[in-house]
Amino acid sequence: MTSLSADGGALLVPDDSTAEELALRAQEELIASVSHELRTPLTAIIGYLDLTLAHDEMSERARRSIGIAQRNATRMLEIVSDLLEASAVSSTGGASAIAPEDIDLSEIVMAAVESAGHQADERAIAVDTAGVRVLRAWADPHRIRQVLDNLISNAVKYGRDGDTVWVATAQEQGSAVITVRDDGPGVPEDEVPHLFERFFRSALASGSTTHGSGLGLSISRDIVRAHGGELTATSTLGEGSTFAVRLPPKAG
């Protein structure tokens, strides 16, 4: 970096941004490499646990223990997938690869709700889908499902036993909108702007027994933005949070 001194001469100021970029790139490559190596054995572990749980003669105590191991292995695989996704986004300059098509968002929403059903039932959390209506959009069904899985599972995971999660679809001002709202603990106002930052975890979440990678919301926003849309959040401490996914309603 070059700047002018008081007497009109030139000062050369070393710029170490290149070194920082190289270090960051090396870190991301290491994370991607380790995550890739972990994915295969974790997938195998989960597969064998599934086979073990299929044996009818297993005692209930053993079934519960293996079930705990299975859920934790599945969670580890989700974290590994998040790390790989974040690494892939970084390597492409922040763009998530999508393959959009004309889809009915209500079908994707209901599939994501069904997937979270067991997790919600364990916490006696009701998932209200009365507001889900047929809504067409130009989007990648697999990537939008990834976003909804994250939003709905977060609402259940960080909610309180007996809470309610509301999921709805609507067309607003030319956009197809999916909202996921909960009456959970919410987050402090000063933390809301940071919710989509990589590795950010709310102080409330950090103090709970529920753990995550801090990447899910960041990846979800990248996916929605790759569609030409936006993912936003509002939250009130002690009252709950609302996440809104806005997408182009159709092609062209």
Order of alpha helices (4+ residues) and beta strands (2+ residues): beta-beta-alpha-alpha-beta-alpha-alpha-beta-beta-alpha-beta-beta-alpha-alpha-beta-beta
